[in-house]
């Protein structure tokens, strides 16, 4: 995982933090709550999926995205973000 690439986009971090805080969400809600354009959220989700940090489930047109806690890197990122916000 390229840490610089992961953390270089503020929107990507907002998407990841929101998923860590609220769990499974659809892309429209992610866009609304992060304030990002739908296409930008989709791009960030695709990148995070390639890394294996998030998973997507489809129910017809509905796409639910959630953090892949089977990946130890996702668990570590959750702890890092919690620690940073506690400062």
N, C-alpha and C positions, 0 to 999 in steps of 0.2 A: 504494500500500500504506500503510495506517495503521499506522505503526511502534508507536505507543502501544498499539493494540489487539493487535498481534502479540505484544508483550512483556509485556502486562498479566497474562497467565495463566501461572503457573509450570508448570502441567501441559502447556500447549501447547509451551513451551520444552523440557520434558523429552522430549516426543514427537519434536520436531524434532531435538534433540541425539542421541537414540538412533538415529534414522534416518540422521543424518549419520555416526555412528560405525559402525553395523553394516550399513548398506545396506537392502536390501529385507526387509520383515518383515510378518507377518500381524497383524491387529488384536488377536487374542487374546494373542500374544506381546508386543506393544507394551503392552497393558494389564498383563500380568504383570510385565514388567520396569520399567515406570514406577510401578507400584503404584496406578494409577488404575483406576476402574471402566470396564468395557467401553464403556458408553454415553458416558462422558466422552471417552474416546479417539476414538470415532466422531465426536463433535461437533468435537473439535480437528482431526481429519483432514479433515472436510468444510470447515472454515474454511481450512485450509492448501491444500486443493484449489482452492477459489474464488480464492485468491490466485495459484495457479499454481505454488506452491512444492513441492508433492508431486503424484505421480500414483498412480493406483490401477489395478491389473490384476486381473481376476477369472478364476478357474479354477473353475467350478462355484460352490460355496459359499465357497471360499477367496478372500479378498481380500488381495492383496499391495500394500503401500504402499511407495513409494520417493521419494527427493528428486528433483525435476526439475532436473537439472544443466544443462539447456538454457536455463534461466532464469538470467540473470546475477545476479539478486538472491539466488538460492539459494547460488550460489558465494560471493557477498560475505558472506552470513550465516554460511556455514561458516568463512570466514576470521575474521570478527568473533568468533564463539564460541571458536575456537581461541586467538585472541589474548587474550581475556578469561580463559580457563582457564589460560593460561600465566603470568598475573600472580601 
